[in-house]
Amino acid sequence: MTFFTRQFMQILSPTEFLKSGKSLPIVDVRSPGEFAEGHIPGAINIPIFNNEERAIVGSIYKLKGRLPAIEKGLELVGPKMADFARQASSLAKSNQLLVHCWRGGMRSESMAWLFERMDLKCFILEGGYKSYRNYLLEIIGNIPHLIVIEGYTGSGKTEILQTLAKMGEQVIDLERHANHKGSVFGGIDQGPQPTTQQFQNKLLEVIVDFDLSKRVWIEGESQTVGRVFLPDPLWERMNEAPNLEITVPREARIGRLVSEYGVLSEELMENAIISIAKRLGDLRMREILSLYREKKLDIVADKLLEYYDQTYQYSRDKYKKKLTEVIFSGDDSAANAQIIIEKATQIFG
């Protein structure tokens, strides 16, 4: 039995909800803690309960049942209803709002009922944020024409992807959305990372606008980029998809790493080198640290590549099933991007 009777509110599937979200405000009525962990990009949080209140109502529901929980909820919400209504009225476009909670149940229906008392038309996400997340996993793991650009550290994969995007290709830039370049050095001067949920939500925001009848490019990564995780279905799809492995001269790789990381905070770079002592071995770590302090950055990059190349080879041999090598004679990202397109067209159509 629904506590509030729907007057105008309509139920939308995740596809319909996200499409409507292009033009209408999305109101997330979950608690601030739930919202911070992950939310639909662009959504605005008007929490029916704060974090403490949600815990109280949830505890009463478990111990005493539904009706006592509803009574406590009404007691907590009552003084805030006028403020909720004012916020909704100021956000609405053409007197319309999209509303969701965790499961698409009482919280979203209660708030939609209140908003509609203000003559606002509300649309509720069927199944709530949980169904949105399930939709994300379904879409993100079923990209039919996905092509992965693989390559050793310093090969210029990111620059090629950025060039492909400028050429009108459909690109998923994992590092940009993760706010991390991968590896222990990849977070230096990058700022805070999003939560794993929000990282994945941003990926869906990009992918839903793609034409999935056409190819989509992505950079090969491990299942983690810094501290955030790729969705399992996407990671599995990346391992099954065609992989183009780019190969560039080692000197170009070293030059790129020196140019990119040689200008970063010396203290943070030293801390990063020290942090991988267990992987490098204490003796090799101390040697690399000494060379870094002596500003012998070319040698530092070369020695670090010895470690990262071994790690890449292990991952490649373990996970990658369809690997095609593409050898570049130079390091011009525009020319190399064109070579990549021609190779992909030749092999995959």
KESE-912511 format. One record per atom (N, C-alpha, C): y, z, x. Coordinates in steps of 0.1 Angstrom, whole numbers, padded with zeros to 4 digits, always signed. Each point is the difference from the previous one (the first is absolute). Layout:
REM residues N
YZX
...
//
This chain:
REM residues 349
-0012+0000+0008
+0012+0000-0008
+0012+0000+0009
+0010-0009-0003
+0012-0001+0008
+0010+0010-0005
+0006+0008+0009
+0009+0010-0005
+0013-0006-0006
+0005-0011+0006
+0012-0006-0006
-0004-0013-0006
+0005-0004-0012
-0002-0012-0006
+0009-0011+0006
-0006-0011+0004
+0008-0011+0005
+0008-0007-0011
+0013-0002+0003
+0008-0007-0009
+0002-0015+0004
+0005-0001+0012
+0002-0014+0006
-0008-0003+0012
-0004+0011+0007
-0006-0002+0014
-0012-0009+0000
+0000-0009+0009
-0011-0009+0002
-0008+0003+0013
-0012-0003+0000
-0009+0002+0012
-0001-0013+0007
+0002+0000+0013
-0001-0012+0008
-0010+0001+0011
-0007-0010+0003
-0010-0001+0011
+0008+0001+0013
-0006+0004+0012
+0007+0000+0012
+0007-0014+0003
-0007-0011-0003
+0006-0013+0003
+0013-0001-0008
+0000+0003-0013
+0011-0001-0009
+0011+0009+0004
-0004+0013+0004
+0009+0010+0004
+0008-0004+0012
-0007-0005+0010
+0007-0004+0013
+0009-0012-0002
-0004-0009-0009
+0008-0012-0003
+0013+0005-0007
-0001+0009-0010
+0011+0005-0007
+0009+0008+0010
-0006+0006+0010
+0008+0008+0010
+0009-0008+0008
-0001-0013+0000
+0009-0009+0007
+0014+0001-0006
+0001+0003-0013
+0012+0000-0007
+0004+0013-0007
-0010+0009-0002
+0003+0012-0007
-0003+0012+0009
+0007+0011-0001
-0002+0012+0008
-0013+0006-0003
-0007+0005+0011
-0012+0007-0002
+0002+0015+0002
-0003+0008-0009
+0001+0015+0000
-0013+0006+0002
-0002+0007+0012
-0012+0007+0003
+0002+0015-0003
-0007+0005-0010
+0002+0014-0005
-0009+0010+0007
-0007-0004+0010
-0009+0010+0007
+0009+0009+0008
-0007+0010+0006
+0008+0011+0007
+0005-0006+0013
+0011+0006+0006
+0005-0005+0013
-0010-0001+0011
-0010+0009+0000
-0010-0001+0010
-0009-0012-0001
-0004-0003-0012
-0008-0012-0003
+0008-0013+0004
+0013+0000-0004
+0008-0011+0002
+0002-0003+0015
+0002+0011+0008
+0002-0001+0014
-0013-0005+0007
-0011+0003-0005
-0013-0005+0006
-0001-0015-0001
+0005-0005-0011
-0001-0015-0003
+0005-0003-0013
+0007-0011-0001
+0006-0004-0013
+0001-0015+0000
+0002-0006-0012
+0002-0014-0001
+0014-0003+0006
+0001-0009+0010
+0013-0003+0006
+0011-0003-0010
+0011+0007+0002
+0012-0002-0009
+0000+0010-0012
-0011+0007-0002
-0001+0010-0011
+0010+0011+0002
+0005+0006-0011
+0009+0012+0000
-0007+0012-0005
+0000+0011+0007
-0007+0012-0004
+0008+0009-0010
-0004+0001-0012
+0005+0010-0009
-0012+0009-0004
-0002+0010+0008
-0013+0008-0002
+0001+0009-0012
-0010-0001-0008
+0000+0009-0012
-0003+0014+0004
-0007+0002+0011
-0003+0013+0006
+0004-0001+0015
+0005+0011+0006
+0001+0000+0014
-0013+0004+0006
-0001+0001+0013
-0013+0003+0006
-0007+0013-0005
+0009+0010+0000
-0005+0013-0004
-0005+0000-0015
+0009-0006-0008
-0004+0000-0015
-0013-0008-0002
-0001-0011+0007
-0013-0008-0002
-0012+0009+0004
+0001+0008+0010
-0011+0008+0004
-0003+0011-0010
+0011+0005-0006
-0002+0011-0011
-0007-0006-0012
+0005-0012-0005
-0006-0006-0012
-0014-0004+0003
-0003-0005+0012
-0014-0004+0003
-0009+0011+0001
+0005+0012+0005
-0009+0012+0001
-0003+0005-0014
+0010+0000-0009
-0002+0004-0014
-0010-0009-0007
+0001-0013+0002
-0009-0010-0006
-0015+0003+0004
-0002+0003+0013
-0013+0003+0005
-0005+0013-0005
+0008+0010-0001
-0005+0014-0004
+0000+0002-0015
+0010-0006-0007
+0001+0003-0014
-0002-0012-0010
+0002-0012+0006
-0002-0012-0009
+0013-0007-0002
-0001-0011-0008
+0010-0009-0003
+0012+0005-0007
-0002+0007-0011
+0011+0004-0008
+0009+0011+0007
-0006+0010+0006
+0009+0009+0008
+0008-0007+0011
-0006-0010+0006
+0007-0008+0010
+0012-0007-0006
-0003-0006-0012
+0011-0007-0007
+0012+0010-0003
-0004+0011-0005
+0010+0010-0004
+0009+0004+0012
-0007+0002+0012
+0007+0004+0012
+0009-0012+0004
-0005-0012-0001
+0007-0012+0004
+0013-0001-0008
-0001+0002-0013
+0012-0001-0009
+0010+0011+0004
-0005+0011+0003
+0009+0011+0004
+0008-0003+0013
-0007-0007+0009
+0006-0004+0013
+0010-0012-0002
-0004-0009-0009
+0007-0013-0001
+0013+0002-0009
-0001+0009-0010
+0010+0001-0010
+0014+0000+0005
+0003+0009+0010
+0014+0001+0005
+0005-0013+0008
-0010-0008+0004
+0004-0012+0008
+0001-0013-0008
-0003+0000-0013
-0002-0012-0008
+0014-0008+0000
+0011+0007-0002
+0012-0007-0001
+0004-0007+0013
-0004+0006+0011
+0003-0006+0013
-0009-0012+0002
-0013+0001-0004
-0009-0012+0000
+0006-0011-0008
+0004+0003-0011
+0006-0011-0009
+0012-0007+0006
+0009+0008+0006
+0012-0005+0006
-0004-0010+0012
-0010+0005+0008
-0004-0008+0011
-0006-0013-0004
-0008+0000-0011
-0007-0012-0005
+0011-0010-0005
+0009+0005-0008
+0010-0008-0006
+0009-0007+0011
+0002+0007+0011
+0008-0006+0011
-0007-0010+0008
-0014+0001+0000
-0008-0010+0007
-0004-0012-0007
-0001+0001-0013
-0006-0011-0009
+0008-0013+0002
-0007-0011-0001
+0006-0013-0001
-0003-0006-0013
+0010-0005-0007
-0002-0005-0014
-0008+0010-0008
+0003+0013+0002
-0006+0011-0008
-0015+0000+0002
-0005-0004+0012
-0015-0001+0002
-0003+0007+0013
-0012+0006+0001
-0005+0007+0011
-0015-0002+0001
-0005+0001+0013
-0014+0001+0002
-0003+0014+0005
-0011+0006-0005
-0003+0014+0002
-0014+0001+0004
-0003+0009+0010
-0014+0003+0003
-0002+0014+0006
-0012+0005-0001
-0004+0012+0006
-0012-0002+0009
-0009+0009+0001
-0012-0001+0009
-0010-0008-0008
-0004+0003-0012
-0011-0006-0007
+0005-0008-0013
+0013+0000-0002
+0005-0007-0012
-0002+0009-0013
+0000+0013+0002
-0003+0009-0011
+0012+0007-0005
-0002+0013-0001
+0010+0008-0008
+0014+0001+0007
+0000+0000+0013
+0014+0001+0007
+0008-0013-0003
-0006-0012+0002
+0008-0012-0003
+0003-0001-0015
-0010+0002-0008
+0003-0001-0015
+0010+0010-0005
+0000+0012+0006
+0010+0010-0004
+0014-0004+0004
+0001-0005+0012
+0014-0004+0004
+0004-0013-0007
-0009-0009-0002
+0004-0012-0008
+0004+0003-0014
-0007+0010-0006
+0004+0005-0013
+0014+0005+0000
+0003+0008+0010
+0014+0005+0001
+0010-0011+0003
-0003-0009+0008
+0009-0011+0003
+0003-0008-0012
-0011-0002-0008
+0002-0009-0012
+0008+0007-0011
+0002+0014+0001
+0009+0007-0009
+0014-0004+0003
+0002-0006+0013
+0013-0004+0004
+0002-0016-0003
-0009-0005-0008
+0000-0014-0004
-0003-0009+0012
-0008+0005+0009
-0005-0008+0011
-0014-0005-0003
-0003-0013+0004
-0013-0005-0002
-0008+0002+0013
-0012+0006-0001
-0007+0004+0012
-0013-0007+0000
-0004-0004+0012
-0013-0006+0003
-0008+0008+0010
-0012+0004-0004
-0008+0009+0008
-0011-0008+0008
-0002+0005+0012
-0010-0006+0009
-0014+0005-0005
-0008-0009-0004
-0014+0003-0004
-0008+0006+0011
-0005+0012-0002
-0007+0007+0011
+0008+0006+0011
+0014-0001-0001
+0009+0006+0009
-0001-0004+0014
+0005+0008+0009
+0001-0003+0015
-0015-0002+0005
-0009+0007-0006
-0014-0002+0005
-0005-0014-0002
+0003-0006-0012
-0004-0014-0002
+0008-0010+0009
+0012+0004+0003
+0008-0009+0009
-0007+0000+0014
-0004+0012+0004
-0007+0000+0013
-0013-0007+0000
-0008+0000-0011
-0012-0007-0001
+0003-0015+0000
+0011-0004-0007
+0004-0014+0000
+0004-0005+0014
+0006+0009+0008
+0004-0003+0013
-0012-0003+0009
-0011+0008-0001
-0012-0001+0008
-0007-0013-0004
+0001-0004-0013
-0007-0012-0004
+0007-0012+0005
+0013-0001-0001
+0008-0011+0004
+0000-0002+0015
+0002+0011+0007
+0002+0000+0014
-0013-0003+0008
-0012+0002-0007
-0012-0004+0007
-0006-0013-0004
+0008-0008-0008
-0005-0013-0005
+0010-0011+0002
+0005-0001+0013
+0009-0011+0003
-0009-0011+0005
-0001-0011-0007
-0010-0010+0002
+0002-0008+0013
+0013-0003+0004
+0002-0008+0011
+0007+0008+0011
-0005+0011+0004
+0006+0009+0010
-0005-0006+0014
+0010+0000+0009
-0002-0004+0014
+0005+0011+0009
-0008+0005+0009
+0004+0011+0009
+0003-0006+0013
+0012+0004+0006
+0003-0004+0013
-0004+0012+0009
-0009-0002+0009
-0005+0009+0009
+0005-0003+0014
-0001+0009+0009
+0004-0002+0014
+0002+0013+0008
-0001-0001+0013
+0001+0011+0008
+0015+0006-0001
+0001+0013+0004
+0013+0006+0000
+0010-0008+0008
+0012-0002-0005
+0010-0008+0007
-0001-0015-0002
-0008-0005-0009
-0002-0014-0002
+0011-0006-0008
+0008+0008-0007
+0011-0005-0008
-0004-0003-0014
-0010+0007-0005
-0004-0002-0014
+0011+0002-0010
+0008+0011+0002
+0010+0004-0009
+0011-0011-0001
+0004-0005+0012
+0010-0011+0000
-0005-0012-0007
-0012-0003+0002
-0006-0012-0007
+0001+0002-0015
-0004+0012-0004
+0000+0002-0015
+0014-0001-0005
+0009+0006+0007
+0014-0001-0005
+0005-0014+0000
-0004-0008+0009
+0004-0014+0000
-0007-0008-0011
-0012+0003-0003
-0007-0006-0011
+0007+0003-0013
+0005+0013-0002
+0007+0004-0012
+0013-0009-0001
+0007-0002+0011
+0012-0008+0000
-0003-0014-0004
-0012-0005+0003
-0004-0013-0003
-0005-0002-0014
+0001+0011-0008
-0004-0001-0014
-0015+0004-0003
-0007+0005+0010
-0014+0004-0001
+0000+0014-0007
-0011+0004-0006
-0001+0013-0007
-0006+0009+0011
+0007+0011+0003
-0004+0009+0011
+0000+0015-0005
-0010+0007+0004
-0001+0014-0002
+0003+0007+0013
+0012+0006+0001
+0004+0006+0013
-0004+0015+0000
-0012+0003+0004
-0005+0014+0000
+0009+0010+0008
+0004-0005+0012
+0008+0009+0008
+0013+0003-0006
+0007-0009-0006
+0013+0003-0006
-0002+0010-0011
-0010-0002-0009
-0001+0009-0011
-0005+0014+0004
-0008+0000+0011
-0005+0013+0006
+0011+0007+0008
+0011-0008+0004
+0010+0006+0009
-0007+0004+0013
-0009-0008+0005
-0007+0004+0012
-0006-0013+0006
+0001-0001+0014
-0005-0013+0006
-0015+0001+0005
-0007+0011-0004
-0013+0002+0004
-0001+0006+0014
-0011+0005+0004
-0002+0007+0013
+0008+0013+0001
-0003+0007+0010
+0007+0013+0002
+0015-0001+0003
+0004-0012+0004
+0014-0002+0003
+0007-0006-0012
-0007-0004-0010
+0006-0008-0011
+0010+0007-0009
+0000+0014+0001
+0009+0007-0009
+0013+0004+0007
+0001-0003+0013
+0012+0005+0007
+0012-0008-0005
+0010+0008-0004
+0013-0005-0005
-0001-0008-0013
-0011+0003-0008
-0002-0007-0012
+0004+0008-0012
+0002+0013+0001
+0004+0008-0011
-0013+0004-0007
+0001+0008-0011
-0012+0006-0007
-0008-0011-0007
-0013+0002+0000
-0008-0009-0008
-0001+0004-0015
-0003-0009-0009
-0002+0003-0014
-0014+0008-0001
-0003+0005-0011
-0013+0005-0003
-0009-0012-0001
-0013+0003+0001
-0010-0011-0001
+0001-0006-0014
+0002+0008-0010
+0001-0006-0014
+0012-0009-0001
+0011+0004+0006
+0012-0008-0002
+0000-0013+0009
-0007+0001+0011
-0002-0011+0009
-0008-0011-0008
-0011+0005-0007
-0008-0009-0007
+0007-0006-0013
+0008+0009-0006
+0008-0005-0011
+0010-0011+0004
+0006+0001+0012
+0009-0010+0004
-0007-0013+0003
-0013+0001+0005
-0008-0013+0002
-0002-0007-0014
-0003+0008-0010
-0003-0006-0013
+0013-0007-0005
+0012+0007+0002
+0012-0006-0004
+0003-0014+0005
-0005-0002+0013
+0002-0013+0006
-0011-0010-0005
-0012+0005-0001
-0011-0009-0004
+0001-0005-0014
+0005+0008-0010
+0000-0005-0014
+0010-0011-0002
+0009-0003+0010
+0009-0011-0001
-0005-0013+0007
-0012+0002+0006
-0006-0012+0007
-0006-0010-0009
-0001-0012+0004
-0009-0010-0007
-0013+0001+0007
-0010+0006-0006
-0013+0003+0006
-0009-0013+0001
+0005-0011-0006
-0007-0012+0002
+0003-0006+0014
+0010+0006+0007
+0003-0005+0013
-0003+0010+0010
+0000-0003+0013
-0004+0009+0011
+0010+0011+0002
-0005+0011+0004
+0007+0012+0003
-0003+0005+0014
+0010+0002+0008
-0002+0004+0014
+0001+0015+0002
-0008+0006+0009
+0002+0014+0003
-0004+0003+0015
+0005+0009+0006
-0003+0004+0014
-0012+0008+0000
-0009-0002+0010
-0012+0008+0001
+0005+0014+0005
-0005+0010-0006
+0003+0014+0003
-0013+0008-0001
+0000+0012+0005
-0011+0010-0003
+0003+0005-0014
-0009+0008-0005
+0002+0005-0014
+0011+0009-0001
+0005+0005+0011
+0012+0009+0000
+0012-0007+0007
+0012+0001-0005
+0011-0005+0007
+0009+0013+0002
-0001+0006+0012
+0006+0013+0002
-0008+0010-0008
+0007+0006-0009
-0007+0011-0008
-0003-0005-0015
+0002-0012-0003
-0003-0005-0013
-0012-0009+0000
-0007+0000-0011
-0013-0007-0001
+0002-0013-0009
-0006-0010+0005
-0002-0012-0009
-0009+0003-0011
+0002-0006-0012
-0010+0002-0011
-0014-0005+0004
-0010+0007-0003
-0013-0004+0004
-0003-0015-0004
+0003-0004-0012
-0003-0014-0004
+0007-0010+0009
+0012+0003+0004
+0008-0010+0008
-0006+0000+0014
-0004+0011+0005
-0006+0001+0014
-0013-0008+0000
-0008+0002-0011
-0013-0007-0001
+0003-0015-0001
+0010-0004-0008
+0003-0014-0002
+0005-0006+0014
+0007+0007+0007
+0005-0005+0013
-0011-0002+0010
-0010+0008-0001
-0012-0002+0009
-0009-0012-0004
+0001-0003-0013
-0008-0012-0005
+0007-0013+0001
+0014+0001+0000
+0008-0012-0001
+0000-0008+0013
+0004-0013+0000
+0001-0007+0013
+0010+0006+0009
-0003+0002+0013
+0008+0006+0009
+0004-0010+0011
+0013-0003+0002
+0004-0008+0011
+0005+0009+0012
-0007-0001+0011
+0003+0009+0011
+0008-0008+0010
+0013+0005+0002
+0009-0007+0009
-0002+0005+0014
+0001-0009+0009
-0001+0003+0014
+0012-0005+0008
+0007+0009+0007
+0012-0004+0008
-0002+0004+0014
+0007-0005+0010
-0001+0004+0013
+0003+0015+0002
-0008+0006+0008
+0002+0015+0002
+0014+0003+0005
+0006-0008+0008
+0014+0003+0005
+0009+0000-0012
-0002-0008-0010
+0009+0000-0012
-0002+0013-0008
-0012+0005+0000
-0003+0013-0007
+0007+0011+0007
-0001+0000+0013
+0006+0011+0008
+0015+0000-0002
+0006-0012+0001
+0014-0002-0002
+0005+0005-0013
-0008-0003-0011
+0004+0004-0013
+0000+0015-0001
-0010+0007+0005
-0001+0014-0001
+0011+0007+0008
+0003-0005+0012
+0011+0006+0008
+0013-0002-0008
+0002-0011-0006
+0013-0003-0007
+0001+0009-0012
-0011+0002-0007
+0000+0008-0013
+0000+0015+0002
-0008+0005+0010
-0002+0014+0001
+0008+0006+0012
+0005-0009+0009
+0006+0005+0012
+0014+0006-0003
+0006-0003-0011
+0013+0005-0004
+0000+0012-0009
-0012+0005-0003
-0002+0011-0009
+0002+0014+0008
+0002+0010-0008
+0002+0014+0006
-0011+0003+0010
+0005+0003+0012
-0009+0004+0011
-0009+0012-0003
+0007+0010-0006
-0008+0012-0004
-0011-0003-0010
+0003-0008-0010
-0010-0003-0010
-0011-0009+0006
+0004-0009+0009
-0010-0009+0006
-0010+0009+0009
+0006+0009+0007
-0008+0009+0009
-0010+0008-0009
+0006+0006-0010
-0009+0008-0009
-0011-0009-0006
+0003-0012-0003
-0011-0009-0006
-0011-0003+0011
+0005-0002+0012
-0010-0003+0011
-0009+0013+0002
+0006+0012+0000
-0007+0012+0002
-0010+0002-0012
+0004-0004-0012
-0008+0003-0012
-0013-0008+0000
-0002-0011+0008
-0012-0007+0001
-0008+0003+0012
+0002+0012+0006
-0007+0004+0012
-0015+0000-0002
-0004+0004-0012
-0015+0001-0002
-0006-0014+0000
+0008-0009-0005
-0006-0014+0000
+0001-0007+0013
+0011+0002+0007
+0002-0006+0013
-0008+0007+0011
-0002+0012-0001
-0004+0009+0011
+0012+0006+0007
-0001+0012+0004
+0011+0007+0005
+0006-0007+0013
-0009-0005+0008
+0005-0006+0013
+0008-0013-0003
-0006-0008-0009
+0007-0013-0003
+0013+0003-0008
+0000+0010-0008
+0012+0004-0008
+0011+0004+0010
-0003+0008+0010
+0010+0005+0010
+0005-0012+0008
-0009-0009+0003
+0005-0012+0008
+0010-0008-0008
-0003-0003-0013
+0009-0007-0008
+0013+0007-0002
-0001+0013-0002
+0012+0008-0002
+0009-0001+0012
-0006+0001+0012
+0008-0001+0012
+0006-0013+0002
-0007-0011-0003
+0005-0013+0001
+0012-0002-0010
-0002+0006-0012
+0011-0002-0010
+0013+0007+0005
-0002+0012+0006
+0012+0007+0005
+0006-0007+0012
-0007-0008+0007
+0005-0009+0011
+0005-0013-0005
+0001-0002-0013
+0005-0012-0007
-0008-0013+0004
-0013+0002+0003
-0008-0011+0003
-0007-0005-0013
+0008-0004-0009
-0004-0003-0014
-0010-0011-0002
+0001-0010+0009
-0010-0011-0001
-0014+0006+0003
-0001+0008+0010
-0013+0006+0004
-0005+0009-0011
+0009+0008-0006
-0003+0009-0011
-0006-0008-0011
+0007-0011-0004
-0005-0008-0011
-0014-0006+0003
-0002-0004+0012
-0012-0007+0004
-0012+0011-0001
+0003+0012+0005
-0011+0010+0000
-0003+0005-0014
+0010+0001-0009
-0002+0004-0014
-0008-0011-0007
+0003-0013+0003
-0008-0011-0006
-0014+0001+0003
-0004+0005+0012
-0014+0001+0003
-0007+0009-0010
+0007+0011-0004
-0006+0009-0010
+0000-0007-0014
+0012-0005-0004
+0001-0005-0014
-0008-0013-0002
-0003-0008+0011
-0008-0011-0002
-0015+0004-0002
-0004+0010+0006
-0014+0005-0003
-0001+0005-0014
+0010+0007-0005
+0000+0005-0013
+0000-0011-0010
+0008-0010+0002
+0001-0012-0009
-0014-0007+0000
-0006-0002+0012
-0013-0007+0001
-0010+0007-0008
-0001+0013+0001
-0009+0008-0008
+0001-0002-0015
+0013+0001-0004
+0002-0001-0015
-0003-0014-0004
+0004-0010+0008
-0003-0014-0004
-0014-0003-0002
-0008+0005+0010
-0015-0003+0000
-0007+0008-0011
+0006+0011-0004
-0006+0008-0010
+0003-0005-0014
+0012-0004-0003
+0004-0003-0013
+0003-0014-0004
+0004-0009+0010
+0004-0013-0004
-0012-0010-0001
+0000-0007-0011
-0012-0009-0003
+0004-0015+0002
+0012-0004-0003
+0004-0014+0001
+0012-0001+0009
-0003-0002+0013
+0011-0001+0010
+0001-0013+0006
+0012-0006+0000
+0003-0013+0006
+0011+0002+0010
-0002-0004+0012
+0010+0002+0011
+0010-0011-0001
+0013+0004+0002
+0011-0009+0001
+0007+0003+0013
+0000-0009+0010
+0006+0002+0013
+0014-0005+0001
+0010+0008+0003
+0014-0004+0002
+0003-0002+0015
+0006-0010+0004
+0003-0002+0014
+0014+0007+0003
+0008+0002-0010
+0013+0006+0002
+0002+0012-0009
+0012+0005-0001
+0003+0012-0008
+0011-0002-0010
+0002-0013-0004
+0010-0003-0010
-0005+0003-0014
+0005+0010-0007
-0006+0004-0013
+0001-0011-0010
+0011-0008+0000
+0002-0011-0010
-0010-0011+0003
-0002-0004+0012
-0010-0010+0003
-0014+0005-0003
-0003+0013+0004
-0013+0005-0003
-0003+0002-0014
+0010+0003-0008
-0002+0001-0015
-0004-0013-0006
+0006-0011+0005
-0003-0013-0004
-0014-0004+0003
-0004+0004+0012
-0014-0002+0005
-0010+0007-0009
+0004+0013-0004
-0009+0008-0009
-0001-0007-0013
+0011-0005-0006
-0001-0007-0013
-0009-0012+0001
+0002-0008+0010
-0008-0012+0001
-0015+0004+0002
-0003+0010+0007
-0014+0004+0002
-0005+0005-0013
+0007+0008-0007
-0005+0005-0013
-0002-0011-0010
+0009-0010+0000
-0001-0011-0009
-0012-0008+0003
-0003-0002+0013
-0011-0008+0005
-0013+0007-0004
-0001+0013+0001
-0013+0007-0002
-0002+0004-0015
+0011+0005-0006
-0001+0006-0013
+0006-0009-0011
+0007-0011+0003
+0006-0008-0010
+0013+0004-0005
//
